[in-house]
Structures are given as structure tokens and as C-alpha cells.
Amino acid sequence: MKEGQKATHMYILEQGNCEVLVKGSLTKKEQFVRDLGPGSMFGELALLHGNRRTASVRSKDCCTVGCLNEESFNQLIKNFPEIKNRFKEYGKSYTDEWRAYKVKVLKNVNFLS
């Protein structure tokens, strides 16, 4: 999964390890953000909010990954609204540099703060 692409899938890592990379706001070079292990998911927030991806995920070893396409994801959150809320809460735990920068900028817009 590459940063900047339109979200079309959500992924769940069953086996293996991946790393999350985000482009630095100044250098535009990819920077390591966090490791992902079995049970981790990614791509859910871009689908949930209809955004482009803000991070790249790269496998560190052999991985087994489950995948939900956009249609299945939308059906899931339509039928189980509590899952949508869990995805939103999970997203609040992301603390990478790019997310922090966007939050800071948005807080400076009076009607968004």
C-alpha cells in the first residue's frame, strides 16, 4: 500500500510483520512510524473518511493479509455501526508526524477548532 493512493481496501495482518512509513512534512522523505504485527489493521481510516492514504505499509517478512474491499467495508459499517465507532477511536491512537501536523493546522482554523 502506498501513500497518496485512493483508498479501495482495508487490510488485516494475520501473520508476519510490517512497518508504517510516512513522508516527513519538511523533507518529504519516508520516515518510520511504527511496526505492525499480527492482528493489526491498516487502510480503515482512508476508507472511513474517503481520503487518500497518508502512509505506506511495507512488509518486513513473509505476511498473510486479509483484505476487505470498499463495498464490503461500507456494508460492514452500515450493518454494525459500533464497528465504525471503534475504527474512529482506533484512529485517534495514530500519533505520526503528518497526522500531528494536520491536526495542528486544522486547530488554527477558528470554525474547525
N, CA, C and O atoms as CSV, one atom per row, in Angstrom:
chain,resi,resn,atom,element,x,y,z
A,1,MET,N,N,0.844,-1.163,0.000
A,1,MET,CA,C,0.000,0.000,0.000
A,1,MET,C,C,0.892,1.230,0.000
A,1,MET,O,O,1.829,1.308,0.795
A,2,LYS,N,N,0.622,2.187,-0.872
A,2,LYS,CA,C,1.440,3.389,-0.980
A,2,LYS,C,C,0.660,4.626,-0.586
A,2,LYS,O,O,-0.533,4.744,-0.864
A,3,GLU,N,N,1.354,5.547,0.066
A,3,GLU,CA,C,0.794,6.831,0.457
A,3,GLU,C,C,0.325,7.571,-0.790
A,3,GLU,O,O,0.949,7.474,-1.846
A,4,GLY,N,N,-0.776,8.311,-0.666
A,4,GLY,CA,C,-1.283,9.124,-1.759
A,4,GLY,C,C,-2.278,8.437,-2.675
A,4,GLY,O,O,-2.951,9.105,-3.460
A,5,GLN,N,N,-2.387,7.129,-2.595
A,5,GLN,CA,C,-3.331,6.398,-3.436
A,5,GLN,C,C,-4.737,6.501,-2.867
A,5,GLN,O,O,-4.919,6.645,-1.658
A,6,LYS,N,N,-5.729,6.426,-3.749
A,6,LYS,CA,C,-7.113,6.396,-3.286
A,6,LYS,C,C,-7.343,5.087,-2.543
A,6,LYS,O,O,-6.880,4.022,-2.952
A,7,ALA,N,N,-8.067,5.201,-1.446
A,7,ALA,CA,C,-8.351,4.019,-0.631
A,7,ALA,C,C,-9.382,3.141,-1.321
A,7,ALA,O,O,-10.451,3.617,-1.702
A,8,THR,N,N,-9.068,1.869,-1.483
A,8,THR,CA,C,-10.014,0.919,-2.058
A,8,THR,C,C,-10.146,-0.341,-1.213
A,8,THR,O,O,-11.037,-1.157,-1.448
A,9,HIS,N,N,-9.266,-0.504,-0.233
A,9,HIS,CA,C,-9.270,-1.702,0.602
A,9,HIS,C,C,-8.805,-1.396,2.019
A,9,HIS,O,O,-8.079,-0.431,2.262
A,10,MET,N,N,-9.239,-2.236,2.941
A,10,MET,CA,C,-8.731,-2.258,4.310
A,10,MET,C,C,-8.040,-3.606,4.485
A,10,MET,O,O,-8.481,-4.614,3.932
A,11,TYR,N,N,-6.964,-3.618,5.249
A,11,TYR,CA,C,-6.187,-4.833,5.403
A,11,TYR,C,C,-6.055,-5.211,6.875
A,11,TYR,O,O,-5.990,-4.347,7.749
A,12,ILE,N,N,-6.018,-6.514,7.132
A,12,ILE,CA,C,-5.790,-7.044,8.474
A,12,ILE,C,C,-4.618,-8.008,8.384
A,12,ILE,O,O,-4.659,-8.977,7.626
A,13,LEU,N,N,-3.589,-7.745,9.150
A,13,LEU,CA,C,-2.386,-8.554,9.138
A,13,LEU,C,C,-2.603,-9.787,10.011
A,13,LEU,O,O,-2.766,-9.675,11.226
A,14,GLU,N,N,-2.603,-10.959,9.387
A,14,GLU,CA,C,-2.810,-12.208,10.135
A,14,GLU,C,C,-1.488,-12.756,10.655
A,14,GLU,O,O,-1.379,-13.146,11.818
A,15,GLN,N,N,-0.489,-12.782,9.782
A,15,GLN,CA,C,0.840,-13.298,10.153
A,15,GLN,C,C,1.886,-12.387,9.563
A,15,GLN,O,O,1.672,-11.765,8.523
A,16,GLY,N,N,3.017,-12.312,10.233
A,16,GLY,CA,C,4.132,-11.529,9.724
A,16,GLY,C,C,4.200,-10.158,10.357
A,16,GLY,O,O,3.443,-9.827,11.269
A,17,ASN,N,N,5.137,-9.365,9.843
A,17,ASN,CA,C,5.389,-8.034,10.381
A,17,ASN,C,C,5.539,-7.035,9.250
A,17,ASN,O,O,6.109,-7.336,8.201
A,18,CYS,N,N,5.018,-5.846,9.483
A,18,CYS,CA,C,5.107,-4.758,8.512
A,18,CYS,C,C,5.576,-3.504,9.223
A,18,CYS,O,O,5.580,-3.437,10.452
A,19,GLU,N,N,5.970,-2.517,8.444
A,19,GLU,CA,C,6.310,-1.225,9.007
A,19,GLU,C,C,5.511,-0.144,8.301
A,19,GLU,O,O,5.205,-0.248,7.113
A,20,VAL,N,N,5.178,0.896,9.058
A,20,VAL,CA,C,4.421,2.025,8.530
A,20,VAL,C,C,5.398,3.166,8.315
A,20,VAL,O,O,6.199,3.494,9.190
A,21,LEU,N,N,5.318,3.765,7.133
A,21,LEU,CA,C,6.193,4.877,6.765
A,21,LEU,C,C,5.335,6.070,6.344
A,21,LEU,O,O,4.330,5.914,5.649
A,22,VAL,N,N,5.748,7.264,6.776
A,22,VAL,CA,C,5.046,8.497,6.434
A,22,VAL,C,C,6.080,9.494,5.936
A,22,VAL,O,O,7.183,9.576,6.478
A,23,LYS,N,N,5.725,10.249,4.907
A,23,LYS,CA,C,6.641,11.275,4.408
A,23,LYS,C,C,6.715,12.413,5.410
A,23,LYS,O,O,5.691,12.893,5.896
A,24,GLY,N,N,7.940,12.843,5.718
A,24,GLY,CA,C,8.139,13.968,6.628
A,24,GLY,C,C,7.589,15.243,6.025
A,24,GLY,O,O,7.652,15.430,4.810
A,25,SER,N,N,7.047,16.128,6.859
A,25,SER,CA,C,6.423,17.349,6.359
A,25,SER,C,C,7.438,18.307,5.743
A,25,SER,O,O,7.082,19.088,4.860
A,26,LEU,N,N,8.679,18.265,6.184
A,26,LEU,CA,C,9.699,19.147,5.632
A,26,LEU,C,C,10.555,18.467,4.577
A,26,LEU,O,O,10.762,19.013,3.494
A,27,THR,N,N,11.052,17.282,4.888
A,27,THR,CA,C,11.997,16.605,3.999
A,27,THR,C,C,11.329,15.823,2.876
A,27,THR,O,O,11.946,15.559,1.844
A,28,LYS,N,N,10.064,15.453,3.077
A,28,LYS,CA,C,9.312,14.625,2.125
A,28,LYS,C,C,9.934,13.242,1.942
A,28,LYS,O,O,9.589,12.522,1.004
A,29,LYS,N,N,10.859,12.868,2.844
A,29,LYS,CA,C,11.429,11.530,2.831
A,29,LYS,C,C,10.590,10.645,3.729
A,29,LYS,O,O,10.066,11.092,4.749
A,30,GLU,N,N,10.467,9.372,3.337
A,30,GLU,CA,C,9.702,8.446,4.167
A,30,GLU,C,C,10.420,8.210,5.492
A,30,GLU,O,O,11.623,7.958,5.544
A,31,GLN,N,N,9.623,8.303,6.563
A,31,GLN,CA,C,10.147,8.089,7.904
A,31,GLN,C,C,9.370,6.948,8.554
A,31,GLN,O,O,8.155,6.828,8.400
A,32,PHE,N,N,10.100,6.124,9.277
A,32,PHE,CA,C,9.473,5.029,10.009
A,32,PHE,C,C,8.566,5.606,11.094
A,32,PHE,O,O,8.950,6.533,11.807
A,33,VAL,N,N,7.341,5.041,11.212
A,33,VAL,CA,C,6.397,5.498,12.224
A,33,VAL,C,C,6.157,4.429,13.270
A,33,VAL,O,O,6.246,4.697,14.468
A,34,ARG,N,N,5.853,3.218,12.823
A,34,ARG,CA,C,5.546,2.145,13.778
A,34,ARG,C,C,5.644,0.796,13.078
A,34,ARG,O,O,5.620,0.697,11.851
A,35,ASP,N,N,5.754,-0.237,13.909
A,35,ASP,CA,C,5.696,-1.608,13.425
A,35,ASP,C,C,4.270,-2.128,13.567
A,35,ASP,O,O,3.536,-1.720,14.468
A,36,LEU,N,N,3.892,-3.020,12.681
A,36,LEU,CA,C,2.608,-3.704,12.763
A,36,LEU,C,C,2.875,-5.194,12.883
A,36,LEU,O,O,3.760,-5.735,12.220
A,37,GLY,N,N,2.099,-5.850,13.737
A,37,GLY,CA,C,2.213,-7.290,13.906
A,37,GLY,C,C,0.866,-7.947,13.690
A,37,GLY,O,O,-0.110,-7.275,13.355
A,38,PRO,N,N,0.806,-9.253,13.879
A,38,PRO,CA,C,-0.454,-9.976,13.690
A,38,PRO,C,C,-1.609,-9.330,14.469
A,38,PRO,O,O,-1.472,-8.981,15.641
A,39,GLY,N,N,-2.738,-9.186,13.786
A,39,GLY,CA,C,-3.917,-8.560,14.378
A,39,GLY,C,C,-4.037,-7.077,14.073
A,39,GLY,O,O,-5.087,-6.480,14.307
A,40,SER,N,N,-2.971,-6.476,13.555
A,40,SER,CA,C,-3.017,-5.053,13.210
A,40,SER,C,C,-3.818,-4.855,11.926
A,40,SER,O,O,-3.928,-5.756,11.094
A,41,MET,N,N,-4.369,-3.663,11.790
A,41,MET,CA,C,-5.100,-3.344,10.564
A,41,MET,C,C,-4.597,-2.019,10.027
A,41,MET,O,O,-4.027,-1.207,10.755
A,42,PHE,N,N,-4.821,-1.820,8.738
A,42,PHE,CA,C,-4.454,-0.553,8.119
A,42,PHE,C,C,-5.331,-0.320,6.894
A,42,PHE,O,O,-5.849,-1.256,6.285
A,43,GLY,N,N,-5.481,0.951,6.557
A,43,GLY,CA,C,-6.326,1.335,5.432
A,43,GLY,C,C,-7.752,1.672,5.826
A,43,GLY,O,O,-8.520,2.174,5.006
A,44,GLU,N,N,-8.114,1.402,7.078
A,44,GLU,CA,C,-9.502,1.594,7.506
A,44,GLU,C,C,-9.893,3.057,7.575
A,44,GLU,O,O,-11.030,3.401,7.251
A,45,LEU,N,N,-8.982,3.928,7.989
A,45,LEU,CA,C,-9.349,5.338,8.129
A,45,LEU,C,C,-9.523,6.022,6.777
A,45,LEU,O,O,-10.402,6.870,6.622
A,46,ALA,N,N,-8.713,5.672,5.817
A,46,ALA,CA,C,-8.869,6.249,4.484
A,46,ALA,C,C,-10.216,5.845,3.885
A,46,ALA,O,O,-10.880,6.658,3.241
A,47,LEU,N,N,-10.618,4.597,4.094
A,47,LEU,CA,C,-11.937,4.156,3.622
A,47,LEU,C,C,-13.054,4.845,4.393
A,47,LEU,O,O,-14.043,5.283,3.806
A,48,LEU,N,N,-12.896,4.939,5.681
A,48,LEU,CA,C,-13.923,5.511,6.548
A,48,LEU,C,C,-14.201,6.971,6.194
A,48,LEU,O,O,-15.351,7.410,6.196
A,49,HIS,N,N,-13.147,7.713,5.893
A,49,HIS,CA,C,-13.290,9.145,5.631
A,49,HIS,C,C,-13.234,9.510,4.150
A,49,HIS,O,O,-13.380,10.679,3.795
A,50,GLY,N,N,-13.023,8.521,3.284
A,50,GLY,CA,C,-12.954,8.794,1.847
A,50,GLY,C,C,-11.719,9.588,1.455
A,50,GLY,O,O,-11.740,10.337,0.478
A,51,ASN,N,N,-10.645,9.426,2.216
A,51,ASN,CA,C,-9.401,10.154,1.965
A,51,ASN,C,C,-8.413,9.309,1.170
A,51,ASN,O,O,-8.575,8.099,1.012
A,52,ARG,N,N,-7.398,9.985,0.684
A,52,ARG,CA,C,-6.252,9.271,0.129
A,52,ARG,C,C,-5.434,8.744,1.301
A,52,ARG,O,O,-5.529,9.252,2.418
A,53,ARG,N,N,-4.641,7.732,1.035
A,53,ARG,CA,C,-3.795,7.156,2.077
A,53,ARG,C,C,-2.725,8.169,2.483
A,53,ARG,O,O,-2.212,8.906,1.641
A,54,THR,N,N,-2.393,8.205,3.766
A,54,THR,CA,C,-1.382,9.136,4.271
A,54,THR,C,C,-0.109,8.416,4.697
A,54,THR,O,O,0.823,9.049,5.194
A,55,ALA,N,N,-0.060,7.102,4.508
A,55,ALA,CA,C,1.113,6.328,4.908
A,55,ALA,C,C,1.332,5.198,3.904
A,55,ALA,O,O,0.434,4.822,3.151
A,56,SER,N,N,2.542,4.677,3.919
A,56,SER,CA,C,2.875,3.474,3.161
A,56,SER,C,C,3.105,2.356,4.163
A,56,SER,O,O,3.633,2.588,5.250
A,57,VAL,N,N,2.711,1.153,3.801
A,57,VAL,CA,C,2.946,-0.018,4.644
A,57,VAL,C,C,3.787,-0.988,3.834
A,57,VAL,O,O,3.455,-1.319,2.695
A,58,ARG,N,N,4.880,-1.438,4.435
A,58,ARG,CA,C,5.816,-2.324,3.749
A,58,ARG,C,C,6.061,-3.550,4.614
A,58,ARG,O,O,6.287,-3.439,5.818
A,59,SER,N,N,6.013,-4.729,3.984
A,59,SER,CA,C,6.245,-5.963,4.741
A,59,SER,C,C,7.721,-6.086,5.109
A,59,SER,O,O,8.606,-5.692,4.350
A,60,LYS,N,N,7.960,-6.639,6.287
A,60,LYS,CA,C,9.321,-6.872,6.758
A,60,LYS,C,C,9.718,-8.334,6.583
A,60,LYS,O,O,10.901,-8.674,6.604
A,61,ASP,N,N,8.716,-9.193,6.411
A,61,ASP,CA,C,8.949,-10.615,6.209
A,61,ASP,C,C,7.722,-11.188,5.500
A,61,ASP,O,O,6.855,-10.441,5.048
A,62,CYS,N,N,7.656,-12.488,5.410
A,62,CYS,CA,C,6.520,-13.125,4.747
A,62,CYS,C,C,5.253,-12.872,5.564
A,62,CYS,O,O,5.228,-13.135,6.766
A,63,CYS,N,N,4.207,-12.365,4.919
A,63,CYS,CA,C,2.982,-11.985,5.619
A,63,CYS,C,C,1.761,-12.680,5.021
A,63,CYS,O,O,1.727,-13.017,3.837
A,64,THR,N,N,0.773,-12.880,5.869
A,64,THR,CA,C,-0.555,-13.298,5.436
A,64,THR,C,C,-1.488,-12.151,5.806
A,64,THR,O,O,-1.560,-11.742,6.964
A,65,VAL,N,N,-2.201,-11.638,4.803
A,65,VAL,CA,C,-3.011,-10.441,4.995
A,65,VAL,C,C,-4.429,-10.698,4.510
A,65,VAL,O,O,-4.635,-11.201,3.406
A,66,GLY,N,N,-5.413,-10.347,5.351
A,66,GLY,CA,C,-6.808,-10.377,4.940
A,66,GLY,C,C,-7.176,-9.023,4.368
A,66,GLY,O,O,-6.560,-8.012,4.704
A,67,CYS,N,N,-8.175,-9.003,3.510
A,67,CYS,CA,C,-8.496,-7.778,2.793
A,67,CYS,C,C,-10.010,-7.609,2.679
A,67,CYS,O,O,-10.725,-8.567,2.388
A,68,LEU,N,N,-10.493,-6.394,2.909
A,68,LEU,CA,C,-11.892,-6.048,2.668
A,68,LEU,C,C,-11.915,-4.965,1.601
A,68,LEU,O,O,-11.252,-3.937,1.746
A,69,ASN,N,N,-12.670,-5.185,0.534
A,69,ASN,CA,C,-12.781,-4.129,-0.467
A,69,ASN,C,C,-13.715,-3.041,0.039
A,69,ASN,O,O,-14.371,-3.211,1.067
A,70,GLU,N,N,-13.779,-1.936,-0.671
A,70,GLU,CA,C,-14.558,-0.777,-0.234
A,70,GLU,C,C,-16.038,-1.111,-0.052
A,70,GLU,O,O,-16.660,-0.681,0.920
A,71,GLU,N,N,-16.591,-1.865,-0.974
A,71,GLU,CA,C,-18.009,-2.231,-0.886
A,71,GLU,C,C,-18.287,-3.068,0.364
A,71,GLU,O,O,-19.256,-2.811,1.078
A,72,SER,N,N,-17.445,-4.067,0.630
A,72,SER,CA,C,-17.626,-4.907,1.817
A,72,SER,C,C,-17.421,-4.108,3.098
A,72,SER,O,O,-18.140,-4.306,4.077
A,73,PHE,N,N,-16.442,-3.205,3.093
A,73,PHE,CA,C,-16.187,-2.352,4.250
A,73,PHE,C,C,-17.414,-1.485,4.546
A,73,PHE,O,O,-17.845,-1.391,5.695
A,74,ASN,N,N,-17.975,-0.853,3.514
A,74,ASN,CA,C,-19.145,0.006,3.706
A,74,ASN,C,C,-20.352,-0.790,4.194
A,74,ASN,O,O,-21.127,-0.305,5.019
A,75,GLN,N,N,-20.510,-1.993,3.695
A,75,GLN,CA,C,-21.604,-2.858,4.155
A,75,GLN,C,C,-21.405,-3.233,5.626
A,75,GLN,O,O,-22.362,-3.260,6.400
A,76,LEU,N,N,-20.175,-3.518,5.999
A,76,LEU,CA,C,-19.848,-3.873,7.379
A,76,LEU,C,C,-20.213,-2.743,8.345
A,76,LEU,O,O,-20.879,-2.981,9.353
A,77,ILE,N,N,-19.780,-1.518,8.043
A,77,ILE,CA,C,-20.056,-0.419,8.977
A,77,ILE,C,C,-21.519,0.026,8.924
A,77,ILE,O,O,-22.022,0.621,9.878
A,78,LYS,N,N,-22.198,-0.258,7.818
A,78,LYS,CA,C,-23.631,0.027,7.744
A,78,LYS,C,C,-24.407,-0.937,8.645
A,78,LYS,O,O,-25.306,-0.523,9.376
A,79,ASN,N,N,-24.056,-2.209,8.588
A,79,ASN,CA,C,-24.749,-3.230,9.379
A,79,ASN,C,C,-24.334,-3.245,10.844
A,79,ASN,O,O,-25.102,-3.674,11.705
A,80,PHE,N,N,-23.128,-2.780,11.131
A,80,PHE,CA,C,-22.610,-2.792,12.505
A,80,PHE,C,C,-22.008,-1.425,12.833
A,80,PHE,O,O,-20.787,-1.265,12.808
A,81,PRO,N,N,-22.855,-0.438,13.142
A,81,PRO,CA,C,-22.369,0.924,13.388
A,81,PRO,C,C,-21.349,1.025,14.520
A,81,PRO,O,O,-20.522,1.936,14.524
A,82,GLU,N,N,-21.398,0.102,15.478
A,82,GLU,CA,C,-20.430,0.154,16.573
A,82,GLU,C,C,-19.008,-0.092,16.076
A,82,GLU,O,O,-18.049,0.390,16.678
A,83,ILE,N,N,-18.869,-0.833,14.989
A,83,ILE,CA,C,-17.540,-1.065,14.409
A,83,ILE,C,C,-16.993,0.237,13.831
A,83,ILE,O,O,-15.801,0.520,13.946
A,84,LYS,N,N,-17.857,1.017,13.217
A,84,LYS,CA,C,-17.439,2.323,12.682
A,84,LYS,C,C,-16.863,3.180,13.808
A,84,LYS,O,O,-15.825,3.819,13.635
A,85,ASN,N,N,-17.534,3.195,14.960
A,85,ASN,CA,C,-17.049,3.967,16.107
A,85,ASN,C,C,-15.717,3.437,16.615
A,85,ASN,O,O,-14.854,4.215,17.022
A,86,ARG,N,N,-15.543,2.119,16.595
A,86,ARG,CA,C,-14.261,1.535,17.029
A,86,ARG,C,C,-13.131,1.944,16.088
A,86,ARG,O,O,-12.024,2.237,16.538
A,87,PHE,N,N,-13.406,1.966,14.786
A,87,PHE,CA,C,-12.392,2.415,13.825
A,87,PHE,C,C,-12.001,3.861,14.102
A,87,PHE,O,O,-10.820,4.204,14.061
A,88,LYS,N,N,-12.984,4.707,14.385
A,88,LYS,CA,C,-12.696,6.114,14.673
A,88,LYS,C,C,-11.842,6.251,15.936
A,88,LYS,O,O,-10.890,7.031,15.962
A,89,GLU,N,N,-12.177,5.502,16.966
A,89,GLU,CA,C,-11.402,5.539,18.211
A,89,GLU,C,C,-9.986,5.021,17.989
A,89,GLU,O,O,-9.021,5.588,18.503
A,90,TYR,N,N,-9.869,3.947,17.222
A,90,TYR,CA,C,-8.561,3.372,16.915
A,90,TYR,C,C,-7.696,4.401,16.195
A,90,TYR,O,O,-6.498,4.510,16.460
A,91,GLY,N,N,-8.301,5.147,15.294
A,91,GLY,CA,C,-7.572,6.161,14.541
A,91,GLY,C,C,-7.017,7.272,15.403
A,91,GLY,O,O,-6.014,7.889,15.046
A,92,LYS,N,N,-7.648,7.536,16.525
A,92,LYS,CA,C,-7.153,8.576,17.428
A,92,LYS,C,C,-5.827,8.195,18.066
A,92,LYS,O,O,-5.116,9.059,18.579
A,93,SER,N,N,-5.486,6.914,18.038
A,93,SER,CA,C,-4.226,6.472,18.631
A,93,SER,C,C,-3.035,6.713,17.701
A,93,SER,O,O,-1.888,6.599,18.133
A,94,TYR,N,N,-3.288,7.044,16.433
A,94,TYR,CA,C,-2.191,7.294,15.494
A,94,TYR,C,C,-1.524,8.614,15.877
A,94,TYR,O,O,-2.200,9.633,16.014
A,95,THR,N,N,-0.227,8.598,16.047
A,95,THR,CA,C,0.471,9.797,16.501
A,95,THR,C,C,1.646,10.150,15.597
A,95,THR,O,O,2.623,10.729,16.072
A,96,ASP,N,N,1.583,9.825,14.331
A,96,ASP,CA,C,2.708,10.124,13.456
A,96,ASP,C,C,2.818,11.628,13.189
A,96,ASP,O,O,1.882,12.385,13.448
A,97,GLU,N,N,3.951,12.040,12.680
A,97,GLU,CA,C,4.263,13.453,12.454
A,97,GLU,C,C,3.255,14.123,11.518
A,97,GLU,O,O,2.811,15.237,11.797
A,98,TRP,N,N,2.886,13.472,10.421
A,98,TRP,CA,C,1.975,14.058,9.441
A,98,TRP,C,C,0.592,14.277,10.056
A,98,TRP,O,O,-0.020,15.325,9.846
A,99,ARG,N,N,0.100,13.301,10.808
A,99,ARG,CA,C,-1.208,13.456,11.455
A,99,ARG,C,C,-1.158,14.606,12.450
A,99,ARG,O,O,-2.080,15.421,12.495
A,100,ALA,N,N,-0.099,14.686,13.247
A,100,ALA,CA,C,0.035,15.763,14.233
A,100,ALA,C,C,0.061,17.123,13.541
A,100,ALA,O,O,-0.549,18.078,14.022
A,101,TYR,N,N,0.760,17.213,12.425
A,101,TYR,CA,C,0.828,18.468,11.664
A,101,TYR,C,C,-0.563,18.868,11.158
A,101,TYR,O,O,-0.958,20.028,11.279
A,102,LYS,N,N,-1.309,17.899,10.586
A,102,LYS,CA,C,-2.649,18.210,10.066
A,102,LYS,C,C,-3.579,18.663,11.185
A,102,LYS,O,O,-4.347,19.609,11.006
A,103,VAL,N,N,-3.518,17.999,12.334
A,103,VAL,CA,C,-4.366,18.386,13.466
A,103,VAL,C,C,-4.022,19.804,13.911
A,103,VAL,O,O,-4.916,20.604,14.188
A,104,LYS,N,N,-2.733,20.115,13.980
A,104,LYS,CA,C,-2.300,21.454,14.392
A,104,LYS,C,C,-2.823,22.514,13.424
A,104,LYS,O,O,-3.333,23.546,13.860
A,105,VAL,N,N,-2.706,22.276,12.135
A,105,VAL,CA,C,-3.180,23.230,11.131
A,105,VAL,C,C,-4.685,23.419,11.247
A,105,VAL,O,O,-5.166,24.552,11.230
A,106,LEU,N,N,-5.439,22.321,11.365
A,106,LEU,CA,C,-6.891,22.410,11.450
A,106,LEU,C,C,-7.348,23.135,12.710
A,106,LEU,O,O,-8.358,23.839,12.684
A,107,LYS,N,N,-6.625,22.972,13.804
A,107,LYS,CA,C,-6.982,23.661,15.048
A,107,LYS,C,C,-6.792,25.168,14.945
A,107,LYS,O,O,-7.393,25.925,15.707
A,108,ASN,N,N,-5.960,25.606,14.007
A,108,ASN,CA,C,-5.745,27.033,13.814
A,108,ASN,C,C,-6.829,27.692,12.979
A,108,ASN,O,O,-6.852,28.916,12.846
A,109,VAL,N,N,-7.729,26.891,12.414
A,109,VAL,CA,C,-8.866,27.428,11.677
A,109,VAL,C,C,-10.003,27.568,12.686
A,109,VAL,O,O,-10.519,26.572,13.194
A,110,ASN,N,N,-10.390,28.814,12.973
A,110,ASN,CA,C,-11.345,29.085,14.059
A,110,ASN,C,C,-12.578,28.213,14.045
A,110,ASN,O,O,-12.919,27.637,15.078
A,111,PHE,N,N,-13.255,28.090,12.933
A,111,PHE,CA,C,-14.504,27.336,12.933
A,111,PHE,C,C,-14.286,25.825,12.971
A,111,PHE,O,O,-15.260,25.085,13.116
A,112,LEU,N,N,-13.058,25.337,12.849
A,112,LEU,CA,C,-12.772,23.902,12.968
A,112,LEU,C,C,-12.264,23.516,14.351
A,112,LEU,O,O,-12.296,22.341,14.716
A,113,SER,N,N,-11.796,24.491,15.122
A,113,SER,CA,C,-11.249,24.165,16.442
A,113,SER,C,C,-12.382,23.889,17.386
A,113,SER,O,O,-12.150,23.593,18.558
